[in-house]
Amino acid sequence: MTEQAPVQQASRAVMVDVGPGYGALVISAQPEMLGQELEISPADAPELRQHVYVLMRSLPRGTAYAAVFPRLRAGEYLLWAASVAPVGTVLVQEGTVTAAAWSPTPSPLSPAACTGSPANSLSNPVSRGV
């Protein structure tokens, strides 16, 4: 079965499923990343990847671009772009929604090690309890 291309119009609400043992991850992105696939895998099992697309999100304050992983087992994850090499790490905590920003250039303050594409890194991960 072939996958459908991501929707290029604003997405509707996203339901996250967090609680004991599970969290969620929201990665904000630049508008030019619309439709780009991002993958994530447990840090200790890089072959177990799941993917989502960067979509346009309508918010009360305007438009945002983000990829949402609505339910992840709590732990450390590798983030992949273009399926070549991991471009960063992020810690997902149970019972929280972790927010991170995909930066167009690596930052020395970024907690995510940019080990793949030098043009991308994660920055400002913040976990919020739900």
Secondary structure, 3 states (H helix, E strand, C coil): CCCCCCCCCCECCCCCCCECCEEEEEEECCHHHCCCEEEEEECCCCCCCEEEECEEEEECCEEEEEEEEEEEECEEEEEEECCCEEEEEEEECCCEEEEEEEECCCCCCCCCCCCCCCCCEEEEEEEEEC
